[in-house]
Amino acid sequence: TKMVRKGSLVLMMVMVMMEVGNAIEYACTYTSPSGYYFDLSPLSKCYLTGYSVNSDDGTFELNICNTIAACNAGVCQNGGTSTGAPSNFTFSSGSSGGVKVTYDGGLPCSHGPRKSIIQFICDKSATEPVLSFLGESPSCVYNLAMSSKYACPTSPGPQLQFCPVNVYVVPHTHDDVGWQQTIDGYYQS
């Protein structure tokens, strides 16, 4: 048994801290009644930003199956007005066999809570998603379209893409002058 003098024991502790941010990512897949499988998760942005489009009704920002920091919603209008909560979105079959996402529960307006409907359009040749504003109809319901290769149906199977996690390793030493026993003594008592 080795003896360790008081104060000479250095205990190395490692603390791991994970930085994830405030983003909450929601399930982002849909299987249509006709059996088409859609996985929109590659369109989700990890850093609380989104896709933007300008319109006569202002600027709209959208983050698929995730939140926008500016308004803590899935769809924002003019940088701060929620036009659809990320936790209140639903999938449904869209036109031409595509998929549609409806974000309900936005901020109140003259005709009830705001709502955004996004029609996804399959474009296998698209290298980047393209967001367009289709109009406001009826009042307080905002219609958008997004063309993307990820809007194309695939055979069932995951195409998972996760947000990165930053891991920080912080070394910490502990030199406790109050140690009264040997290392073995602490384990035996």
C-alpha positions in Angstrom: 0.0 0.0 0.0 1.4 3.3 -1.0 1.1 6.2 1.4 -0.1 9.5 0.0 0.9 12.6 1.9 -1.8 15.1 2.9 -2.5 17.5 0.1 -0.5 15.7 -2.5 -3.4 13.8 -4.0 -4.7 15.4 -7.1 -8.1 14.2 -8.2 -8.9 14.8 -11.8 -12.5 15.2 -12.6 -14.0 15.6 -16.0 -17.1 17.6 -16.5 -19.0 17.2 -19.7 -21.3 20.0 -20.7 -23.7 19.7 -23.7 -24.9 22.7 -25.5 -28.1 22.1 -27.4 -29.8 25.5 -27.4 -33.5 26.0 -27.0 -34.5 24.1 -30.1 -37.0 21.3 -29.8 -37.1 19.2 -32.9 -40.4 17.4 -33.7 -41.1 14.2 -35.6 -41.0 15.1 -39.2 -42.2 12.1 -41.2 -45.5 11.3 -42.8 -47.0 8.3 -44.5 -50.0 9.2 -46.7 -53.1 7.0 -46.9 -52.0 5.8 -50.3 -48.7 4.6 -48.7 -46.3 7.4 -49.8 -43.6 8.1 -47.2 -42.2 11.6 -46.7 -39.3 12.6 -44.5 -39.0 16.3 -44.2 -36.4 16.2 -41.3 -33.5 17.2 -43.6 -35.3 20.5 -44.1 -35.3 21.3 -40.4 -32.7 23.9 -39.5 -30.8 23.4 -36.3 -29.9 26.9 -35.2 -33.3 28.4 -34.6 -33.4 30.1 -38.0 -35.4 29.2 -41.1 -36.2 29.8 -44.7 -37.5 33.3 -45.6 -39.8 34.7 -48.2 -40.9 38.3 -48.8 -44.5 39.1 -49.7 -47.1 41.9 -49.7 -48.0 40.7 -46.2 -44.5 41.0 -44.9 -41.6 38.7 -44.5 -42.3 35.1 -43.5 -39.8 32.8 -41.9 -40.3 29.1 -41.6 -38.5 26.3 -39.9 -39.7 22.8 -40.8 -40.6 20.7 -37.7 -38.6 23.1 -35.5 -38.8 26.6 -34.0 -37.7 30.1 -35.1 -36.0 32.0 -32.3 -37.5 35.4 -33.2 -41.0 34.4 -32.3 -40.6 30.9 -30.7 -42.9 29.4 -33.4 -42.6 27.3 -36.5 -43.7 30.2 -38.8 -43.0 33.9 -38.1 -44.3 37.0 -39.8 -42.3 40.2 -39.8 -39.7 38.8 -37.4 -41.9 38.3 -34.3 -45.5 37.4 -35.0 -46.3 33.7 -34.6 -48.4 32.4 -37.5 -48.2 28.8 -36.3 -46.8 27.1 -33.2 -44.3 24.3 -33.8 -46.0 22.0 -31.4 -49.4 22.5 -33.2 -48.5 21.2 -36.7 -50.2 18.4 -38.6 -49.4 16.5 -41.8 -52.0 15.7 -44.5 -52.0 14.7 -48.1 -51.4 17.6 -50.4 -52.3 18.1 -54.1 -50.8 15.8 -56.7 -49.8 13.2 -54.2 -47.6 15.5 -52.2 -47.6 16.4 -48.5 -49.0 19.5 -46.7 -48.1 20.8 -43.2 -50.5 23.0 -41.3 -49.2 25.1 -38.4 -52.1 26.1 -36.1 -52.1 28.1 -32.9 -50.5 31.3 -34.0 -51.1 34.7 -32.4 -54.7 36.0 -32.4 -55.9 38.2 -35.3 -59.4 39.4 -36.3 -60.6 36.0 -37.4 -59.1 33.8 -34.6 -55.6 32.4 -34.3 -53.3 32.7 -37.2 -52.5 29.6 -39.2 -49.9 28.7 -41.9 -50.3 26.0 -44.5 -47.2 24.9 -46.4 -47.7 22.8 -49.5 -44.5 20.8 -50.3 -43.7 20.3 -54.0 -41.5 17.5 -55.2 -38.5 18.8 -57.2 -35.9 16.0 -57.6 -33.5 18.4 -59.3 -33.6 21.0 -56.5 -30.3 21.5 -54.8 -31.7 24.0 -52.2 -35.3 24.3 -51.0 -37.3 27.2 -52.4 -40.0 28.9 -50.3 -42.7 31.0 -51.9 -45.7 32.9 -50.6 -49.0 32.0 -52.2 -51.3 34.4 -50.4 -53.6 35.0 -47.4 -56.9 33.2 -47.9 -59.1 33.2 -45.9 -58.1 36.0 -43.6 -55.3 35.1 -41.1 -54.5 31.9 -43.0 -51.1 32.1 -44.7 -50.5 29.8 -47.7 -46.9 29.0 -48.6 -45.2 26.4 -50.9 -41.8 24.8 -50.7 -40.1 23.0 -53.5 -37.5 20.5 -52.5 -36.1 17.1 -53.3 -37.1 16.1 -49.7 -40.8 16.7 -50.6 -40.6 13.7 -52.9 -42.0 10.5 -51.5 -39.6 7.7 -50.7 -39.9 4.1 -49.7 -40.3 3.8 -46.0 -37.1 4.1 -44.1 -35.4 6.7 -42.0 -33.3 9.5 -43.5 -32.3 10.8 -40.1 -30.4 14.0 -39.7 -29.7 15.3 -36.2 -28.7 18.7 -35.0 -25.1 18.7 -33.9 -24.3 18.8 -30.2 -21.3 20.7 -28.9 -19.5 18.8 -26.1 -17.0 20.7 -23.9 -14.6 18.8 -21.7 -13.4 20.9 -18.8 -10.6 19.4 -16.6 -11.0 20.1 -12.9 -8.4 19.4 -10.3 -9.2 18.9 -6.6 -6.5 19.1 -4.1 -8.1 18.5 -0.8 -5.7 19.1 2.1 -8.1 17.4 4.4 -7.4 13.9 3.1 -6.6 11.8 6.1 -6.2 8.3 4.6 -4.4 6.6 1.8 -6.3 5.9 -1.4 -6.7 2.3 -0.4 -8.0 3.4 3.0 -10.9 5.4 1.4 -11.9 2.3 -0.5 -11.7 0.0 2.4 -13.7 2.1 4.9 
